[in-house]
Amino acid sequence: MESFNGYIKWIHILILRGDTMSNVTVKELTAKQADRGVKSSVFTLKFLQRIVMILIGAVLMAVSLEVFLVPNGVIDGGITGISIMVSELTHLPLGIFLTLLNLPFLILGYKQIGKTFALSTLLGIVVMSIGTSLLHSVPALTPGEPLLGAVFGGLILGVGVGLVIRSGGSLDGTEIVAILFSEKSPLSVGQIVLIINVFIFAGAGFVFGWPNALYSMIAYYIAMKMIDIVNEGLDQSKSVWIISEKYRDIGSALTDRLGRGVTYLDGEGGFSGDEKKIIFVVITRLEEAKLKSIVEDWDPQAFVAIGNIHDVKGGRFKKKGIH
């Protein structure tokens, strides 16, 4: 205890004397505290953004269901579609079944995928269920028009689900089941979801009639496309590999005319054994035609391979000024 008190006394003396070492120590501590404060603020901001996006997505899905799809006898796939059919057969509120039928899969998601995913999904499902209950008395915007209901309902539903998925959650337990089954099955997650939905849409044919089941498939297809757009964006990124003897000229042209940074990689021909330089660049879908034109101008015989990229982070992907 005496040594501890002596240490405190020594620190106190240094501060009172204005010792340079103590000033440096105080500055370092202040800088660390400021850095922690900035990181905490960024984390809080991202957390709030995630919550807001999940809330918006859940509300949009509730609007899609109660204002466009359900009034026209059109369903969505997955647990949501099953909930709509059960609600129609039992004449009980849709929100009850959206919550009850998703709960078992939510528990599975918590155990297998993670706490953050489960809590995000729980928030989305609860808000969606409450939203459907509140909107149940709102008149349909497309009464007696199942095709219009399927189109606009699918659009809004896709945007809503896409926002929730982008924020790290889900609004339907089918994907959780598909992820778990895919681990022990040769089928992919997408194939399992498709098989499940085939049976669900077949059930919709018996409950709402076969024309409405077909409209439901249209709504589901549109929703899937909108989910892809929300998550990947209209300017979908593409990776490009270019092999050419004029790699320097092509690389400079891509930077000057396209505004994209390029990376030169070392390669070796598998057949010839010759050393090659490979240009790697990431562009958007809208820039693909211009890139091909630039490469064609410098080397019509250049090898060009283009692939889709789901997401791009870090590096210097930001577009530079072009001329």
C-alpha positions in Angstrom: 0.0 0.0 0.0 2.9 2.4 0.9 4.5 1.7 -2.5 1.2 2.4 -4.3 0.8 5.7 -2.4 4.3 6.6 -3.2 3.7 6.0 -6.9 0.6 8.2 -6.8 2.5 10.9 -4.9 5.3 10.8 -7.6 2.8 11.2 -10.4 1.2 14.1 -8.5 4.6 15.8 -8.2 5.4 15.4 -11.8 2.1 16.9 -12.9 2.6 19.9 -10.5 6.1 20.5 -11.7 5.0 20.4 -15.4 7.5 17.6 -16.1 7.8 16.9 -19.8 7.4 13.2 -19.4 4.2 13.7 -17.6 2.9 16.0 -20.3 3.7 13.4 -22.9 2.0 10.7 -20.8 -1.1 12.9 -20.4 -1.2 13.6 -24.1 -0.9 9.9 -25.0 -3.7 9.1 -22.6 -5.9 11.9 -24.0 -5.2 10.7 -27.6 -6.1 7.1 -26.7 -9.3 8.2 -25.0 -10.2 10.4 -28.1 -9.5 7.4 -30.4 -11.7 5.2 -28.3 -14.4 7.9 -28.3 -14.3 8.1 -32.1 -14.5 4.3 -32.5 -17.4 4.2 -30.0 -19.2 6.9 -32.0 -18.7 5.1 -35.3 -19.9 1.8 -33.8 -23.0 3.6 -32.3 -23.7 5.3 -35.7 -23.4 2.0 -37.6 -25.6 0.2 -35.0 -28.3 2.9 -35.3 -28.1 2.7 -39.1 -28.6 -1.0 -39.0 -31.6 -0.7 -36.7 -33.2 2.0 -38.9 -32.7 -0.1 -42.1 -34.2 -3.2 -40.5 -37.2 -1.1 -39.3 -37.8 0.4 -42.8 -37.4 -3.0 -44.5 -39.9 -4.7 -42.1 -42.4 -1.9 -42.6 -42.1 -2.1 -46.4 -42.7 -5.8 -46.3 -45.8 -5.3 -44.1 -47.1 -2.7 -46.6 -46.5 -5.1 -49.5 -48.3 -8.0 -47.8 -51.4 -6.1 -46.5 -51.9 -3.5 -49.2 -50.9 -5.4 -52.4 -50.5 -9.2 -52.1 -52.9 -10.6 -49.5 -56.0 -8.7 -50.6 -55.5 -10.1 -54.1 -54.9 -13.7 -52.9 -51.2 -13.5 -53.9 -48.5 -15.0 -51.6 -44.8 -14.8 -51.1 -42.6 -17.8 -50.8 -41.2 -19.4 -47.6 -42.6 -19.1 -44.1 -44.4 -15.9 -45.1 -46.4 -17.8 -47.8 -47.3 -20.5 -45.4 -48.4 -17.9 -42.9 -50.7 -16.3 -45.5 -52.3 -19.6 -46.3 -52.8 -20.6 -42.7 -54.3 -17.1 -41.9 -56.7 -17.5 -44.9 -57.8 -21.0 -43.7 -58.2 -20.1 -40.0 -59.3 -16.5 -40.4 -56.9 -15.4 -37.8 -54.5 -12.3 -38.1 -51.5 -12.8 -40.3 -49.1 -11.3 -37.8 -49.7 -14.1 -35.3 -48.5 -16.8 -37.8 -45.6 -14.7 -39.1 -44.2 -14.6 -35.5 -45.1 -18.1 -34.4 -44.0 -20.0 -37.5 -40.7 -18.1 -37.7 -39.8 -18.6 -34.0 -38.4 -22.2 -34.3 -36.1 -21.2 -37.2 -35.1 -18.1 -35.3 -33.8 -20.3 -32.4 -32.0 -22.4 -35.0 -30.4 -19.3 -36.4 -29.3 -18.1 -33.0 -27.5 -21.4 -32.4 -26.1 -22.0 -35.8 -25.5 -18.6 -37.3 -25.0 -16.1 -34.5 -26.5 -13.8 -31.9 -26.4 -10.7 -34.1 -28.2 -12.3 -36.9 -30.9 -13.8 -34.6 -31.5 -10.5 -32.8 -31.7 -8.6 -36.2 -34.1 -11.1 -37.5 -36.2 -11.1 -34.4 -36.5 -7.3 -34.6 -37.5 -7.4 -38.3 -40.1 -10.2 -37.8 -41.7 -8.5 -34.8 -42.0 -5.1 -36.6 -43.3 -6.9 -39.7 -45.9 -8.7 -37.7 -47.1 -5.6 -35.9 -47.2 -3.7 -39.2 -49.4 -6.3 -40.8 -51.8 -6.1 -37.9 -51.9 -2.3 -38.0 -52.3 -2.2 -41.8 -55.0 -5.0 -42.0 -57.8 -2.5 -42.2 -56.2 -0.3 -44.8 -57.9 -0.6 -48.2 -56.0 -2.4 -51.0 -54.5 -0.1 -53.6 -55.1 -2.7 -56.4 -58.4 -4.4 -55.5 -59.3 -7.2 -57.9 -56.1 -6.7 -59.9 -53.8 -9.6 -58.9 -51.3 -8.9 -61.6 -50.8 -5.3 -60.5 -50.7 -6.5 -56.9 -48.1 -9.1 -57.7 -45.9 -6.6 -59.6 -46.0 -3.7 -57.1 -46.2 -6.0 -54.1 -43.1 -7.9 -55.3 -41.2 -4.7 -55.9 -41.9 -3.3 -52.4 -41.4 -6.7 -50.8 -38.0 -7.1 -52.5 -36.8 -3.7 -51.4 -37.9 -4.4 -47.8 -36.3 -7.8 -47.6 -33.1 -6.6 -49.3 -32.7 -3.8 -46.8 -33.0 -6.3 -43.9 -30.6 -8.8 -45.5 -28.1 -6.0 -46.1 -28.4 -5.0 -42.4 -27.5 -8.6 -41.3 -30.9 -10.0 -40.7 -33.7 -11.9 -42.4 -37.5 -11.8 -42.5 -38.1 -15.5 -43.3 -37.0 -18.7 -41.7 -36.7 -20.6 -45.0 -33.2 -19.4 -45.7 -32.1 -20.6 -42.2 -33.4 -24.1 -43.0 -31.8 -24.0 -46.4 -28.4 -23.0 -44.9 -28.5 -25.9 -42.3 -29.6 -28.5 -44.9 -27.0 -27.4 -47.5 -24.3 -28.4 -45.0 -25.3 -32.0 -45.3 -26.7 -32.0 -48.8 -25.2 -31.7 -52.3 -27.8 -29.1 -53.0 -27.0 -25.4 -52.7 -29.0 -22.9 -50.5 -30.7 -21.5 -53.6 -31.8 -24.9 -54.8 -33.2 -25.9 -51.4 -35.2 -22.7 -51.2 -36.5 -23.2 -54.7 -37.7 -26.8 -53.9 -39.4 -25.6 -50.7 -41.2 -22.8 -52.6 -42.4 -25.2 -55.3 -44.4 -27.0 -52.7 -45.6 -23.7 -51.1 -46.8 -22.3 -54.4 -48.5 -25.6 -55.2 -50.4 -25.3 -51.9 -51.4 -21.7 -52.8 -53.0 -23.2 -55.9 -55.4 -25.2 -53.7 -56.1 -22.3 -51.3 -56.4 -19.4 -53.6 -56.7 -21.0 -57.0 -54.2 -21.8 -59.7 -54.2 -18.4 -61.4 -53.3 -16.8 -58.1 -50.5 -19.3 -57.6 -49.0 -18.2 -60.9 -49.4 -14.6 -59.9 -47.5 -15.5 -56.7 -44.7 -16.9 -58.7 -44.5 -13.6 -60.6 -44.4 -11.6 -57.3 -41.7 -13.9 -56.0 -39.5 -13.6 -59.1 -39.8 -9.8 -59.0 -39.0 -9.7 -55.3 -35.8 -11.8 -55.8 -34.6 -9.4 -58.5 -35.2 -6.4 -56.3 -33.3 -8.1 -53.4 -30.3 -8.5 -55.8 -30.5 -4.9 -56.8 -30.7 -3.6 -53.2 -27.8 -5.8 -52.1 -25.6 -5.5 -55.2 -26.7 -2.2 -56.6 -27.5 -1.2 -60.2 -23.8 -0.5 -60.8 -22.8 -4.1 -60.2 -19.0 -4.4 -59.9 -17.0 -6.6 -62.3 -13.4 -7.8 -62.1 -11.3 -7.8 -65.3 -8.1 -9.7 -66.1 -6.2 -8.6 -69.2 -3.1 -10.2 -70.7 -1.3 -8.3 -73.4 2.2 -7.3 -74.4 1.0 -3.7 -74.3 0.0 -3.9 -70.7 1.6 -0.6 -69.8 -0.3 1.3 -72.6 -3.5 -0.4 -71.8 -3.1 0.2 -68.0 -2.4 3.9 -68.6 -5.3 4.2 -70.9 -7.7 2.6 -68.4 -6.5 5.0 -65.7 -6.7 8.1 -68.0 -9.9 7.4 -69.9 -11.9 5.2 -67.4 -10.7 6.7 -64.2 -9.9 3.4 -62.6 -6.7 2.3 -60.9 -5.1 -0.9 -62.2 -2.8 -3.5 -60.7 -0.1 -5.3 -62.6 0.4 -9.0 -61.7 3.1 -11.5 -62.6 2.0 -14.6 -64.6 3.5 -17.4 -66.6 2.1 -19.1 -69.6 1.2 -22.7 -68.8 1.9 -24.0 -72.3 4.7 -21.6 -73.5 6.3 -21.0 -70.1 6.7 -17.3 -71.1 6.5 -14.7 -68.4 3.4 -12.5 -68.7 2.1 -9.3 -67.1 -1.6 -9.4 -66.1 -3.7 -6.3 -65.7 -6.3 -6.5 -62.9 -9.0 -3.8 -62.6 -12.4 -3.5 -61.0 -15.1 -1.6 -62.9 -18.9 -1.2 -62.9 -21.3 -2.9 -65.2 -21.8 0.4 -67.1 -18.1 0.7 -67.8 -17.7 -2.7 -69.4 -18.3 -1.6 -73.0 -15.8 1.3 -72.7 -13.1 -0.9 -71.2 -13.5 -3.4 -74.1 -13.2 -0.5 -76.6 -10.0 0.8 -74.9 -8.4 -2.7 -74.9 -9.4 -3.2 -78.6 -7.8 0.1 -79.6 -4.4 -0.9 -78.2 -4.3 -4.7 -78.7 -7.1 -6.5 -80.6 -5.5 -9.8 -79.7 -5.4 -9.2 -76.0 -6.9 -11.8 -73.7 -9.7 -10.3 -71.6 -11.7 -12.2 -68.9 -14.6 -10.5 -67.0 -16.4 -11.8 -64.0 -19.1 -10.5 -61.6 -18.2 -9.4 -58.1 -20.7 -9.5 -55.3 -19.1 -6.7 -53.3 -16.1 -4.4 -53.2 -14.5 -3.0 -50.1 -11.3 -1.3 -49.2 -8.5 -0.4 -51.6 -8.9 2.5 -54.0 -12.0 1.6 -55.9 -13.2 5.2 -55.8 -13.4 6.6 -59.3 -10.7 9.1 -60.3 -11.2 12.1 -62.5 -11.1 11.2 -66.2 -10.2 13.2 -69.3 
